[in-house]
């Protein structure tokens, strides 16, 4: 029987980045992929944006997260031999009131590095008329489906992946050793995304999973130079194809796309662009969001061989590289202190 230091349950964004942190630090691990569990990460647009548009504030920890994010994804692109990290400015139509706020923010050093410009005329055709157009830099997206599939291939090739439908019931949380398909470990890290709501050991987490739907469209006349955003995002993915989204639904937590979701996106898209397009796909996934919109990191308060890394939510692309590194520090040094905002202790 093979013995490793850690078993990581879940191969979405959180589990995959934690696995790479362990691999690059020569820590013996296995990552568990459960075929019956969907990965919301594969459906997600993978956007990163240093600003919160609602009140035009900086995204939480943006200054700290963005450099780590960029370095990690670039590093993994080189390591895996493929491209999945793309920087692209966001263009947002503004009302007259919003335009004035954007101009004020841009004049400050706090925002000047993220607000590229506030323009009177739209730099792209077919975009809704507005009093102005705010352009955000330091934004873009990660092709999460490509990243995860390439990562899975790497872990399989190096015999670091266990493919099985994980079952909690045989696990004795008081045991010093756990066994999964012939692999034994003294510690399990749960990185299951929204599936954590069914985790027997972490029911006390205040998870509020949210269903999100997106459309895949072909718009031959629409510019691919920017990510567009106003009540809906329009993300270029190449070949005049775009991801359009999204929706938030807290009652229907199935991964089945709905007519209501589609109609909602189409209605909002119609107010943003005025060019023909055809719908080529419609996808749905469940976001692992937390009541306070912060990640969840920590070791179980009673079972110190069990831990969790979850709750990345809509900002997962930005959050995951920084907090995967923090999670590994905590797992390998029990004296390492993590910030209170993400500590599992806030739910106890």
N, C-alpha and C positions, 0 to 999 in steps of 0.2 A: 504494500500500500504506500502511495506517495504522500509525504507530509510537506505541507507548505505553511508559511506564516499567516497568510490571510486568504479567505475566500470572499470574493466580491459578488454579491447577488444582484444582477442587473447589468446589462450592457448598453444602456442608453448613454446620454452625454456624461452624467455624473460618474457612473461606473467605468466608462471607457477612459475618461481623463484621469481618474484615480488609478486605474490599472497602468496607464503609461507612467504616472509618477512613480509607482512601485517598480516598474520595469527599469526605468532610468536610474533608480537608486539601488538596483541589485537586490530587491526584496522579493522573495519567492512567494508567488500568489497564483490563484486561478480565478478566472472570471466566469460566472454562470450566465448562460443565455437560455431563457425559457421560451421555446418556440410558440407556445400558446399565448404568450403575453405580447401585446402590441407595444411598439415604441413610439410614443407621441413625438419624440425628437425627430423621427423620420418624416413626419407630416409638417412639422414646424417650418416657418420661413427662415429661421436662423438669423433674424435681424439683430444688429446691435446699434444702439443709438445713445449718445452721451447725454441727451436731453430728455426731459419729461415735458411734453407739449402743453399739458392741461394748464399748468401754472408757469410754464417756461422756467423750470428749475433744472439744475444738473441732476442726472441720474445718480442714485445713491452710490457713493464711492467711485464715481466715474474716473477721477484722476488716478486712483490706485489700480482699478480693474483693467483699464484699457491697455496700458503698457504690458502688463502680464499676459492679457488675452492675445495681443498681437504677437508677442514673442513666442508664446506657446504654440499657436496655430501655425505660424511660419516654420517653427522648428519641426512640428509634426508633418507639415507638408514635405519638407526636405527628407525627413526620415521615411515617410511612407511613399515618396516618389509620385505625388499627385497634388493637384491644386483644388482647394475647397474654400479658401479664405479670400474674400473679395472686399475691397474698400470702395465705397461709392457714396457720394453726397446725397442727402435727402433734400428734396424740394417740397416746400409746404406753402400752399396759398394762404394768404393772411387777410383778415378784416382790417379796417383802418385802425381800430383799437389795438389789435394784435401787432400790427406793423409798428406802432409807436413803442410797444413793450419790447419788441425784438430789437429796435434801434437803440433803446436805452440799455438793454442787456449787452449788446455788441460793444458798446462804448466802455464796458468794464473789463478789467483784466481777467476776471473770473470766467467770463463767457467768450471772450474774444477768440480763444483758441478753438471754439466749437461752432460759433456762428460765423460762417464764411462771409456771408453778405446778406443784405436785405434789398431786393431789387424791385423796381417799379413795374417792369415788364417781364412776362414769363419767358424764360430761355428755351422753352419747348412748346411745340404746337399742340393743339387739342386739349390744353389744360384749362380748367375753369377760370373764368375771369375773377380777379381779386384786386384788392387795394395794393397788394404787394406780395412778394414771394420770398420766404425765408429759406436760406440755403445752409444746411448743417454739414459740417465736415467731421471727420473722425467716426463716421458711420459706415455701414455696409452689411454684409451677411456672410454666414458660413453655410455651405451646402452640406447640411447635416446628414442627409441620406448617403451622400458619397463618402463623407468622413467616417460614418459608422460602418458602412459596408467594407471600406478599405481596412479599417481597424479590425473588424471581425476576421477578415482574411489573414491579417498579420497574426492575430492571437491563435487562430486555428493552426496556421502553418507552424507556429512555434509551440504547439501543444499546450497553450496556456488557457484554452477555453473548454469549459464543461457545458455540453448542450443537453439540458434536461429540464423538464417541467418541475421547478423547485417546489417542494412540499415542506411546510413548517412543522407538521405534526410529529415527525420522528425526532425533532430537535429537543434535547434536554438542555435548557438554558443554564443549568447548574453544572453541566459537564465541562471538563477541561479540554475535551476534544470533540470535534464534529466531523462527520464523514459524509461526503457526497460523491457517489459514483467512483469509489475507490480512491478518493483524495481526502486526506485527513488534515484538519487545521484546528488551531486553538482559538481562532477568531473569525467571525463572520461580519462583513460590512454590508448592510442593506442599502442598495442604490436603485430602488425599484420604481422611482417616479410615482405616478398616481396609484400604482398597485400597492403602495405602502398602507393604504387604508384597510387592507385585508391582512396586514401583518399582525400576528398574534402578540408580538412583543412591544409594538410601538403604537398601540391604539390611543395613547394619551396625546399624540401629536395633533395639533389643531389644523389638520389639512382640510382645504376646501377645493377639491379638484374642479376644474372648469373645462368644459368641452369647447373646442375651437374648430371652426371649419374654414377651409380656404378653397378658392377656385384656381384652376390652371387655365389660362386663356392665351389665345394667339391674337395679337393686335399688330398687324403689319405696318401701320403708319405711326405707331407710338414710339417716342424716343426711348432708347435704352440707356441714356446717359445719366439718369438720376433714378433714385427711389422716390416715388411720389407718396405723399401722405396728407390726407385730410379726411377724417372719419373712416378711412380705409387705407391700407397701404397697397402700393403697386410696385412689386419687386421684379426687375428684369432678371431672367435666368438664362438668356441666350436664345438666338434664333427667333427673335421677336415674340418670345413666349414670356409670360409673367405669372407670378404668384400673386393672388389678390386675397386680402383678408382683413380682419377675420371676425369671428363671432365669439361671444362668451355665453355659455349656458351651464347652469349649475344643477338643473334637475335631471335632464337627460344626459346620463354619463355613459352612453354607448358610443362606440366608435363608428357609428353609421351616419353618413351624411344625410341631411334633411332638406326638404324643399324650403322650409322656413329659413334655414341658414343661407341657402343659395339665394333666395329672394332678397334677404337682407343685404347681402354683399352686392348683388346686382344693383339694388336701389341706390346704395351709397356710391358705388362706382360711377353710376350715371351722373351724379352731381360733381364728380371730379374730372372726368374726361369726356370728350365729345367725338370719339372716333369709333369706327366699327371694330368689333372683336368677336371671336368665337370661343365658346367654352369647351375645353378639351378634357377637363378633369375636375373632380369634386372630392375633397378628402376631409376627414375628421380625425381628431385625436384628443386625448385628455391631458391637460396641463397639470403638473404636480405643484399647485399653488398652496400657500400657507396663509392663514388668516392675517398675519402681519406683513406679508409680502417679503419675507426674508428667508434665506436658506436655513436648513436644519442640519447641524453637525453635532455629533456627540456620542458618547458611550452610554449605554443603558444604565440607569441609576442603580439597578439591583444586580444586573448580569454583566459583569465587566468583560465578557468575551463577545458581547454583541454591540454593534454600533450602527449608526445610520448617517448617510450623506444624501440629502434629498431637498425638495422644496425650491428648486431652481426657477420654476415658473417661467414667465414671459421674458425674463432677462437672462435666461440660462446661458446663452452664448458668452455673455460678458462675465457672469459670475463663476462659471464652472472652472476655468483654469486657475484662478486665484484661490478658490476655496478647496479645490482638489489638493493643492499644495498644502493648505492649512490643515486639511483632514489628515494627510499623511504625517505631518508634524505631530499632530495630536495622538495618532495611533502609535507612533514610534517613540514618543516622549510624553509620558503622562503628566509631566510638569509644564508642558506647553500650554499657554493660556490663549484661548480664542476669544474674539470679541463677544460681548454679551448679546448683541443683536442676533447672532446666529446660533448661540449655544442652546443645546437641547434643554438645558436647565430652566429656560424661560417658561416651559410648559409644566413644570413640576410644582 
